[in-house]
Amino acid sequence: MDNRYTLEFERAIYNFRLEGDDASFNPVANAFRMGIENDMEVLVPVHLAPKDIITPGLCLKNGDSPVFANYARFDGADCMVGAYTSEKELAPGDLRDVVCYRMSDLVSKVNEWSGCTGIIINPHTMAFNMHRELLDQMGKRPLSSTFEVVRGSVLNMHVGAIVNAANRTLLGGGGVDGAIHRLAGPGLLEECRGYGGCKTGDAVITGSYNIDHTDAIIHTVGPIYSGRPQDRIDLANCYLNSMQTAFENGIRSIAFPCISTGAYGFPLGEAAKIAVRTLSEWFDRNPDVVMNVYLCCFRDEEYRSYMNILN
């Protein structure tokens, strides 16, 4: 199974679990709604059975022949149907009788089945329970872009693209730039050399190489703070050009570090205002685009700066 919307749903759940008590539910709901509207598929364990004992049952297609099955249920405090976002999430042995099933059809079946209270996503790893009430809320939620402030590094985020606060050479450096190059491996350096550098405020995209929980790396060069008005323009362009690059490459989730606030000296409060304002403006100019955006704060003072603005 290779479904981009299932992958985005898996990523949103992972990030939700990673953030713990501070997590926002919006990216998960967003990914769910995008998936429902675009035929997201999940893997559902079943018990193959004769037609006359099916309750509530599935009638599946195996070539031109119908195959009948019962859902494999997870019995605990509730009776729920398990669903998996990928084969690697399956527990050993579960792959024997598994069907690829549209999430929208699974939700409909669960709502019809009086003995079932919901769906468990990836029950053997980072289990995410979707009871009927939650399924109903998520199904009614309007699609819209979101940005969330999270504690931690972009390297921990499962997203379509992570943003690297690069220098003008694109050949690696300190901070998040060096960490991304070390984790990605030498292939990233070779691809970056092909660009011949990057101007301040611009953005370029590369593969993710050894970073397997993201599809791409978007490199943008922040300004070295001098107090000039151009610094603010350049920093805003970092966010604008990164978002546009992501959109043009079909990316629907992206994680930013705090650009230019480390060794480049941009004041945290001002940088956070620019980031929030610029992203809000990009959303306003692109109302038909749905994107989950994470603003990652490696330091507590970065997190406080963003939360002071948003509050």
URHUDA-V507120 format. One line per field, one symbol per residue. psi: psi as a letter, one per 40 degrees, with the letter a starting at -180 (. if undefined). A space follows every 10 residues. Layout:
BEGIN
psi: ???
END
This chain:
BEGIN
psi: hghddddddd dddddddddb deiieddddd ddddddeffh iihhhihiii deehhdihhi hgbehihiii ihihhbdihi hiiieideei ihdeedghih ihdddddddd dehdeheahh hgeebghhhg idddddddde hihiiihhhi haideehhid iihhgiidde eibaaddddd ddddiddddd dddddfihih eiiiiiiebe geeidihhhi hiihheeidd dddddddddd dddddddeee hehihiihhe ebdeehhddd dddddddddd ddddegdehh hhhhhhhdid dddddddddd .
END
